[in-house]
Amino acid sequence: MKTKIIAFLLALCMTAWFNSCDLDSKVYSSFSETNFPKTEEDARSMLTGLYAYFKCNSGAVNDNSNGAWVWPLFTTGYGGWIGLSEMTTDEIFNIEHQEIHFNWGSAFDTYSTYAVSRNITRATYILDVFSKLTDMDKDVKNELMAETKCLRAWMMFCFYDMYGPIPVVTDPAKIDNIVYEPRPSKEEYFNQMVKDLTEALPYLYDKTNNTENWGRVNKGVAAMLLLKLYMNDHQYDKALPYAESLTQMGYTLSDDYSKVFSEEHNNENIWSVPSGQQMGNEWFFYMIPPSCAEVCGIKVAPYWGVTLMPWEFYDTYAKEDKRLAGIADRYIGTDGTLYSREGNQGERLPYGAVIVKYLLPKEQTQAGNIPLVVCRYADVILSLAEIENELNGPTDKALGYLKQITDRSGVTHTIPADIRTSKDKFKEFLLAERGRELYFEGWRRQDMIRFGKYIEYGLSKGYPAKDYMTLFPIPPKVIIESGGIVKNNPGYE
């Protein structure tokens, strides 16, 4: 399965690069209900195309018809869901793009990220085609439709997180005559995501680690998205069943934090962007300094390295924290010089620590042949701690969940003695621990918003943060092209 995804994505990228054609037009014009799909393999190929934007390069999917270079959702650059979700938080500093530190206004152009939302319509089209396949095995058809619904909901989730509800086409009757429509209500949009995920969940693959279906969405992904939706909406009672269901799916905490990121199919990983020679994971391009030859005990090629962890955040780790094995306050340069925080800082260390995280061989990282972990079981455990605290207070049960994470990292002794005196005390440590455990996995911004600390953080840094900046502005191109039908978020009018 992973091979098929990689091959299909490479074909899409080659088309975009060399033919300069519209990706959506290429996909739509090649298929019609009368000539495609005829077989299960055809249908799976059609579905696999949706994964083109669930990648982690820096925009190999080129969309010239819209005058935009499109960032995939999981890029570690300064666009996409992960990029925008991380670089506006306390755990990341980007040398080249400091302007996104709460300096954005209505003109802040994130269209290269927003443009991916058109693939929600594409998912609706595929669902309509699949619904009309009368000769296909029922179980296969149910799985294909479930996978498509999960991908559609996941894309909707990412854009909802960044912009709030945006106009989307979920009614196949509207596909032949797509026009701008007003943004749906929060309730309508939220309910559509929940509907897609709950309908999909029973028919999705079970745990896919070490199977040919690794890389495809599974039951764990759907449950995780439902968990996140309800938690971010502060409906903790509805989030709880999904968190508990994830504990019954066969995932476990790894005994070694580093192995989560060096072993692609580690039993802690629920879903990752799969590795592969053509996947082009550019994590090291953005993280490793230009003069670096060795860091965190591994050999590396020198890269751009403009994304670092601020020293203020780095210093929240206890010195004995095992997670620091993948975060560096020193490295050896290509000239043999030792660069360090306390000594010769070189070009990058004045700004923060070097983020490595994926302790893999040079030949693998240099080829971009590494996975990107997106959903993992440690997040489930921390979510259970949060849910228990919100529903019942800082109980032994809540503390027990938290200690599963701190025990592994060797930092349980850092838990404050008075953590159980109030919900707020527990939340304060939990938010900090979520950051240390899940750094640069995409969740920090929504975590800070959910805990009510995002704007507070911006103000504490002297940034011009405003309450409405928990959402980004709708890109100007969308507002203008819609003729004002699509309204901007409050505060950006």
VOKOLNU-228974 format. One record per residue (C-alpha): residue number from 1; residue in three letters; x, y, z. Coordinates in steps of 0.05 Angstrom, whole numbers. Layout:
REM VOKOLNU-228974
- vovex_tordo_px_py_pz
- NUM_ala_X_Y_Z
...
END
This chain:
REM VOKOLNU-228974
- vovex_tordo_px_py_pz
- 1_met_0_0_0
- 2_lys_55_49_20
- 3_thr_89_36_-47
- 4_lys_25_53_-84
- 5_ile_16_118_-47
- 6_ile_88_139_-60
- 7_ala_84_121_-134
- 8_phe_19_160_-143
- 9_leu_45_221_-106
- 10_leu_108_221_-148
- 11_ala_66_220_-211
- 12_leu_25_279_-186
- 13_cys_87_318_-169
- 14_met_120_303_-236
- 15_thr_57_326_-272
- 16_ala_56_391_-232
- 17_trp_130_405_-243
- 18_phe_138_389_-316
- 19_asn_70_402_-346
- 20_ser_52_462_-304
- 21_cys_-20_441_-306
- 22_asp_-75_447_-254
- 23_leu_-72_388_-207
- 24_asp_-147_387_-197
- 25_ser_-161_391_-272
- 26_lys_-113_334_-284
- 27_val_-148_289_-235
- 28_tyr_-219_308_-254
- 29_ser_-210_308_-329
- 30_ser_-178_239_-329
- 31_phe_-237_205_-294
- 32_ser_-311_203_-308
- 33_glu_-369_161_-282
- 34_thr_-374_126_-349
- 35_asn_-301_104_-357
- 36_phe_-272_103_-287
- 37_pro_-266_68_-240
- 38_lys_-280_-1_-269
- 39_thr_-242_-43_-219
- 40_glu_-224_-42_-146
- 41_glu_-153_-23_-165
- 42_asp_-180_36_-205
- 43_ala_-221_58_-146
- 44_arg_-163_53_-98
- 45_ser_-119_93_-145
- 46_met_-172_147_-148
- 47_leu_-175_149_-72
- 48_thr_-99_149_-65
- 49_gly_-97_216_-101
- 50_leu_-127_249_-40
- 51_tyr_-64_233_-1
- 52_ala_-24_281_-45
- 53_tyr_-35_337_5
- 54_phe_-22_294_67
- 55_lys_53_301_56
- 56_cys_109_336_91
- 57_asn_152_369_37
- 58_ser_153_444_25
- 59_gly_104_450_-32
- 60_ala_121_402_-89
- 61_val_47_404_-107
- 62_asn_45_465_-153
- 63_asp_-22_496_-170
- 64_asn_-9_546_-225
- 65_ser_-82_554_-244
- 66_asn_-92_592_-179
- 67_gly_-26_629_-180
- 68_ala_-3_593_-117
- 69_trp_51_547_-92
- 70_val_11_500_-48
- 71_trp_37_475_19
- 72_pro_17_404_38
- 73_leu_-18_399_105
- 74_phe_40_368_143
- 75_thr_98_409_115
- 76_thr_149_430_167
- 77_gly_161_494_130
- 78_tyr_125_559_144
- 79_gly_58_540_113
- 80_gly_9_483_118
- 81_trp_-27_461_181
- 82_ile_35_440_219
- 83_gly_76_501_199
- 84_leu_23_552_218
- 85_ser_4_512_280
- 86_glu_75_511_307
- 87_met_109_576_288
- 88_thr_59_619_324
- 89_thr_73_585_391
- 90_asp_123_585_448
- 91_glu_161_523_425
- 92_ile_185_546_357
- 93_phe_226_605_331
- 94_asn_235_614_256
- 95_ile_290_661_235
- 96_glu_260_678_167
- 97_his_187_686_187
- 98_gln_183_725_252
- 99_glu_126_766_222
- 100_ile_76_712_239
- 101_his_87_724_314
- 102_phe_19_758_321
- 103_asn_37_813_271
- 104_trp_-13_788_220
- 105_gly_-74_827_198
- 106_ser_-128_819_145
- 107_ala_-75_822_90
- 108_phe_-38_761_118
- 109_asp_-37_715_57
- 110_thr_-41_641_73
- 111_tyr_-73_622_7
- 112_ser_-18_572_-8
- 113_thr_-45_534_52
- 114_tyr_-119_550_43
- 115_ala_-119_526_-30
- 116_val_-114_454_-7
- 117_ser_-186_461_18
- 118_arg_-210_450_-54
- 119_asn_-193_377_-43
- 120_ile_-252_373_4
- 121_thr_-295_381_-59
- 122_arg_-253_329_-93
- 123_ala_-268_281_-36
- 124_thr_-342_295_-45
- 125_tyr_-336_279_-119
- 126_ile_-301_213_-104
- 127_leu_-353_194_-52
- 128_asp_-407_206_-104
- 129_val_-371_162_-155
- 130_phe_-361_107_-103
- 131_ser_-434_109_-82
- 132_lys_-454_90_-153
- 133_leu_-409_29_-159
- 134_thr_-460_-27_-161
- 135_asp_-414_-85_-180
- 136_met_-363_-77_-125
- 137_asp_-359_-121_-64
- 138_lys_-399_-88_-8
- 139_asp_-344_-93_44
- 140_val_-293_-63_-4
- 141_lys_-340_-7_-23
- 142_asn_-355_9_50
- 143_glu_-280_13_66
- 144_leu_-266_58_6
- 145_met_-322_105_25
- 146_ala_-301_105_98
- 147_glu_-229_123_80
- 148_thr_-253_180_35
- 149_lys_-299_207_90
- 150_cys_-243_205_140
- 151_leu_-196_243_94
- 152_arg_-249_294_79
- 153_ala_-263_304_153
- 154_trp_-188_309_168
- 155_met_-179_364_116
- 156_met_-240_400_144
- 157_phe_-211_393_214
- 158_cys_-146_426_194
- 159_phe_-180_486_162
- 160_tyr_-230_492_219
- 161_asp_-171_494_267
- 162_met_-138_551_228
- 163_tyr_-196_592_201
- 164_gly_-260_567_233
- 165_pro_-315_542_186
- 166_ile_-300_555_113
- 167_pro_-344_544_51
- 168_val_-339_471_30
- 169_val_-377_428_-19
- 170_thr_-404_365_14
- 171_asp_-466_359_-30
- 172_pro_-448_323_-96
- 173_ala_-506_358_-130
- 174_lys_-467_423_-127
- 175_ile_-403_397_-158
- 176_asp_-421_413_-230
- 177_asn_-436_486_-215
- 178_ile_-390_508_-159
- 179_val_-400_579_-137
- 180_tyr_-378_617_-75
- 181_glu_-427_609_-18
- 182_pro_-429_642_51
- 183_arg_-390_607_105
- 184_pro_-430_554_142
- 185_ser_-446_561_215
- 186_lys_-398_531_266
- 187_glu_-452_480_284
- 188_glu_-464_458_211
- 189_tyr_-390_451_197
- 190_phe_-374_416_263
- 191_asn_-432_367_254
- 192_gln_-409_350_183
- 193_met_-340_330_209
- 194_val_-371_288_265
- 195_lys_-419_256_215
- 196_asp_-363_236_167
- 197_leu_-319_208_222
- 198_thr_-372_169_259
- 199_glu_-399_139_194
- 200_ala_-328_121_172
- 201_leu_-301_93_237
- 202_pro_-334_23_236
- 203_tyr_-309_8_165
- 204_leu_-238_34_169
- 205_tyr_-176_-10_175
- 206_asp_-157_-32_245
- 207_lys_-87_-16_270
- 208_thr_-43_-13_207
- 209_asn_27_-16_236
- 210_asn_70_-67_198
- 211_thr_15_-80_146
- 212_glu_9_-64_73
- 213_asn_-42_-11_92
- 214_trp_7_31_132
- 215_gly_-1_103_108
- 216_arg_-76_97_99
- 217_val_-123_126_151
- 218_asn_-150_77_202
- 219_lys_-197_71_261
- 220_gly_-145_104_306
- 221_val_-142_166_263
- 222_ala_-218_174_262
- 223_ala_-223_165_337
- 224_met_-165_214_348
- 225_leu_-199_267_305
- 226_leu_-265_259_343
- 227_leu_-227_263_408
- 228_lys_-193_328_386
- 229_leu_-257_358_360
- 230_tyr_-295_348_425
- 231_met_-236_368_469
- 232_asn_-224_432_430
- 233_asp_-298_448_437
- 234_his_-293_434_512
- 235_gln_-343_376_507
- 236_tyr_-300_331_550
- 237_asp_-356_282_565
- 238_lys_-363_268_491
- 239_ala_-288_263_481
- 240_leu_-279_210_535
- 241_pro_-309_150_497
- 242_tyr_-262_161_439
- 243_ala_-201_167_484
- 244_glu_-221_103_519
- 245_ser_-233_67_453
- 246_leu_-162_84_431
- 247_thr_-136_47_493
- 248_gln_-169_-16_465
- 249_met_-140_-13_395
- 250_gly_-73_-46_411
- 251_tyr_-28_15_415
- 252_thr_22_21_472
- 253_leu_74_70_497
- 254_ser_143_55_472
- 255_asp_194_41_527
- 256_asp_241_89_492
- 257_tyr_219_159_469
- 258_ser_271_162_414
- 259_lys_246_97_382
- 260_val_179_129_368
- 261_phe_215_171_315
- 262_ser_268_122_292
- 263_glu_222_61_283
- 264_glu_168_79_233
- 265_his_120_23_254
- 266_asn_132_32_328
- 267_asn_70_8_367
- 268_glu_60_78_395
- 269_asn_49_109_326
- 270_ile_-24_112_304
- 271_trp_-11_147_238
- 272_ser_50_177_204
- 273_val_65_205_136
- 274_pro_100_143_110
- 275_ser_173_142_91
- 276_gly_198_131_21
- 277_gln_250_157_-27
- 278_gln_200_202_-63
- 279_met_162_227_-2
- 280_gly_212_284_7
- 281_asn_205_295_82
- 282_glu_243_361_90
- 283_trp_246_361_166
- 284_phe_323_362_167
- 285_phe_324_418_114
- 286_tyr_288_464_162
- 287_met_320_440_226
- 288_ile_395_427_214
- 289_pro_441_488_213
- 290_pro_480_503_149
- 291_ser_548_490_182
- 292_cys_527_426_219
- 293_ala_560_358_208
- 294_glu_542_321_272
- 295_val_487_333_323
- 296_cys_454_291_377
- 297_gly_505_236_363
- 298_ile_486_227_289
- 299_lys_520_249_225
- 300_val_480_298_183
- 301_ala_486_338_120
- 302_pro_486_414_129
- 303_tyr_420_447_112
- 304_trp_382_513_119
- 305_gly_363_504_192
- 306_val_320_565_204
- 307_thr_272_532_253
- 308_leu_295_525_325
- 309_met_268_515_395
- 310_pro_272_580_436
- 311_trp_319_574_496
- 312_glu_262_596_541
- 313_phe_222_534_521
- 314_tyr_284_489_521
- 315_asp_298_509_593
- 316_thr_230_481_615
- 317_tyr_261_411_606
- 318_ala_296_381_667
- 319_lys_369_367_651
- 320_glu_357_293_660
- 321_asp_297_291_613
- 322_lys_309_235_564
- 323_arg_272_273_509
- 324_leu_331_321_505
- 325_ala_368_266_467
- 326_gly_335_294_405
- 327_ile_344_368_420
- 328_ala_414_398_417
- 329_asp_447_456_452
- 330_arg_512_440_414
- 331_tyr_536_410_349
- 332_ile_599_397_310
- 333_gly_609_439_248
- 334_thr_633_418_180
- 335_asp_700_448_198
- 336_gly_705_407_262
- 337_thr_688_466_307
- 338_leu_645_453_368
- 339_tyr_588_502_369
- 340_ser_550_507_435
- 341_arg_502_550_474
- 342_glu_553_571_525
- 343_gly_612_578_476
- 344_asn_618_593_402
- 345_gln_544_596_382
- 346_gly_555_598_307
- 347_glu_499_622_262
- 348_arg_438_589_294
- 349_leu_448_576_368
- 350_pro_438_649_387
- 351_tyr_364_637_370
- 352_gly_352_571_403
- 353_ala_365_496_406
- 354_val_371_451_345
- 355_ile_311_406_336
- 356_val_331_337_312
- 357_lys_279_288_341
- 358_tyr_288_236_285
- 359_leu_354_202_303
- 360_leu_366_166_237
- 361_pro_425_151_192
- 362_lys_452_206_147
- 363_glu_438_168_83
- 364_gln_365_163_103
- 365_thr_355_235_125
- 366_gln_393_263_67
- 367_ala_345_228_19
- 368_gly_284_254_57
- 369_asn_267_181_67
- 370_ile_238_188_137
- 371_pro_167_185_164
- 372_leu_133_242_199
- 373_val_95_222_262
- 374_val_27_257_266
- 375_cys_-17_216_313
- 376_arg_10_175_371
- 377_tyr_-12_140_434
- 378_ala_24_186_482
- 379_asp_-24_241_461
- 380_val_-82_195_479
- 381_ile_-54_184_549
- 382_leu_-44_259_560
- 383_ser_-114_272_534
- 384_leu_-142_222_584
- 385_ala_-107_260_639
- 386_glu_-137_325_615
- 387_ile_-207_296_608
- 388_glu_-205_266_677
- 389_asn_-183_331_707
- 390_glu_-236_371_671
- 391_leu_-292_323_690
- 392_asn_-272_302_760
- 393_gly_-213_345_781
- 394_pro_-140_326_794
- 395_thr_-155_256_817
- 396_asp_-107_197_827
- 397_lys_-131_173_760
- 398_ala_-112_237_725
- 399_leu_-44_238_758
- 400_gly_-34_165_740
- 401_tyr_-43_181_666
- 402_leu_5_239_671
- 403_lys_58_196_706
- 404_gln_58_146_649
- 405_ile_89_200_606
- 406_thr_136_231_658
- 407_asp_160_162_681
- 408_arg_184_145_612
- 409_ser_222_210_607
- 410_gly_251_204_677
- 411_val_220_269_702
- 412_thr_164_248_748
- 413_his_201_283_804
- 414_thr_187_349_769
- 415_ile_112_344_781
- 416_pro_95_398_832
- 417_ala_77_372_901
- 418_asp_14_415_901
- 419_ile_-10_393_832
- 420_arg_-73_361_861
- 421_thr_-95_423_899
- 422_ser_-136_450_840
- 423_lys_-155_438_768
- 424_asp_-116_499_747
- 425_lys_-52_474_780
- 426_phe_-59_408_743
- 427_lys_-74_442_677
- 428_glu_-13_487_684
- 429_phe_35_429_689
- 430_leu_-3_387_638
- 431_leu_1_441_584
- 432_ala_75_448_595
- 433_glu_84_373_593
- 434_arg_44_367_529
- 435_gly_92_416_498
- 436_arg_153_379_520
- 437_glu_125_311_498
- 438_leu_93_331_432
- 439_tyr_140_386_408
- 440_phe_132_403_335
- 441_glu_79_351_321
- 442_gly_27_403_303
- 443_trp_-15_406_366
- 444_arg_16_463_405
- 445_arg_-26_521_379
- 446_gln_-93_487_390
- 447_asp_-69_463_458
- 448_met_-52_533_480
- 449_ile_-119_559_453
- 450_arg_-158_504_489
- 451_phe_-122_519_554
- 452_gly_-134_594_545
- 453_lys_-59_610_541
- 454_tyr_-48_627_468
- 455_ile_-63_702_469
- 456_glu_-34_707_539
- 457_tyr_32_679_512
- 458_gly_32_730_455
- 459_leu_22_788_502
- 460_ser_75_762_549
- 461_lys_125_766_492
- 462_gly_105_837_474
- 463_tyr_70_815_410
- 464_pro_7_854_389
- 465_ala_-38_794_404
- 466_lys_-114_804_404
- 467_asp_-168_757_427
- 468_tyr_-194_746_356
- 469_met_-126_720_334
- 470_thr_-142_649_356
- 471_leu_-163_644_283
- 472_phe_-124_667_222
- 473_pro_-156_714_171
- 474_ile_-188_684_108
- 475_pro_-138_697_51
- 476_pro_-152_763_13
- 477_lys_-157_724_-53
- 478_val_-218_687_-27
- 479_ile_-252_750_-1
- 480_ile_-241_787_-66
- 481_glu_-259_731_-114
- 482_ser_-323_716_-76
- 483_gly_-345_788_-84
- 484_gly_-354_794_-9
- 485_ile_-398_732_-4
- 486_val_-345_699_39
- 487_lys_-337_742_101
- 488_asn_-273_748_140
- 489_asn_-265_727_212
- 490_pro_-284_779_265
- 491_gly_-227_828_277
- 492_tyr_-202_824_205
- 493_glu_-260_858_169
END
